[in-house]
Amino acid sequence: MEVALKNELRKEISRIVDLMIQGEAIRESIAELKKDIKQEYDIPVATITKVATIVRKENMQEEQEKWDEIKDFVEACL
């Protein structure tokens, strides 16, 4: 492999590694925030995650429709 190509590849791989490190740091920060919210407001982490996901995706109506369908199935089984 040519020296120039090796250097270019090394640079690109380094960029990927840097992004992977940033991603890990972000995931750790999110986990800490969830833990803080859980302690402060006594909200389960799963609920915090679901709320944040709905807010990010702006899909409350879609989630409500899913819940209504699940609720119908549960009521049919009771």
C-alpha positions as CSV (number, residue, x, y, z in Angstrom):
1,M,0.0,0.0,0.0
2,E,1.3,3.4,-0.9
3,V,2.5,5.7,1.9
4,A,0.0,8.5,0.8
5,L,-2.9,5.9,0.9
6,K,-1.8,4.6,4.2
7,N,-1.7,8.1,5.7
8,E,-5.1,8.9,4.3
9,L,-6.6,5.7,5.6
10,R,-5.0,6.2,9.0
11,K,-6.6,9.7,9.1
12,E,-10.0,8.4,8.2
13,I,-9.8,5.6,10.8
14,S,-8.7,8.1,13.4
15,R,-11.8,10.2,12.6
16,I,-14.0,7.1,13.2
17,V,-12.3,6.3,16.5
18,D,-12.8,9.9,17.6
19,L,-16.5,9.7,16.8
20,M,-16.7,6.4,18.6
21,I,-15.2,7.9,21.7
22,Q,-17.6,10.9,21.5
23,G,-20.5,8.5,21.2
24,E,-19.4,6.6,24.3
25,A,-19.1,9.8,26.2
26,I,-22.6,10.9,25.1
27,R,-24.1,7.6,26.1
28,E,-22.5,7.9,29.5
29,S,-23.8,11.5,29.9
30,I,-27.3,10.4,29.0
31,A,-27.2,7.5,31.5
32,E,-26.1,9.9,34.2
33,L,-28.9,12.4,33.3
34,K,-31.4,9.6,33.5
35,K,-30.1,8.5,36.9
36,D,-30.3,12.1,38.2
37,I,-33.9,12.5,36.9
38,K,-34.9,9.2,38.4
39,Q,-33.5,10.2,41.8
40,E,-34.9,13.8,41.7
41,Y,-38.4,13.0,40.4
42,D,-38.8,9.2,41.2
43,I,-39.5,8.4,37.6
44,P,-38.4,4.9,36.3
45,V,-35.5,5.1,33.8
46,A,-37.6,3.2,31.2
47,T,-40.2,5.9,31.4
48,I,-37.6,8.7,31.1
49,T,-36.2,6.9,28.0
50,K,-39.6,6.5,26.4
51,V,-40.6,10.1,27.0
52,A,-37.3,11.4,25.6
53,T,-37.7,9.2,22.6
54,I,-41.3,10.4,21.9
55,V,-40.2,14.0,22.3
56,R,-37.2,13.5,20.0
57,K,-39.3,11.7,17.3
58,E,-42.3,14.0,17.8
59,N,-44.6,10.9,17.5
60,M,-47.0,11.1,20.4
61,Q,-50.0,10.3,18.2
62,E,-48.3,7.2,16.8
63,E,-47.4,6.0,20.3
64,Q,-51.0,6.7,21.5
65,E,-52.3,4.6,18.7
66,K,-50.0,1.7,19.6
67,W,-51.0,1.9,23.2
68,D,-54.7,1.9,22.3
69,E,-54.2,-1.2,20.2
70,I,-52.3,-2.9,23.1
71,K,-55.0,-1.8,25.5
72,D,-57.7,-3.4,23.3
73,F,-55.9,-6.7,23.2
74,V,-55.4,-6.7,27.0
75,E,-59.1,-5.9,27.6
76,A,-60.1,-8.7,25.2
77,C,-58.0,-11.1,27.3
78,L,-59.4,-10.1,30.7
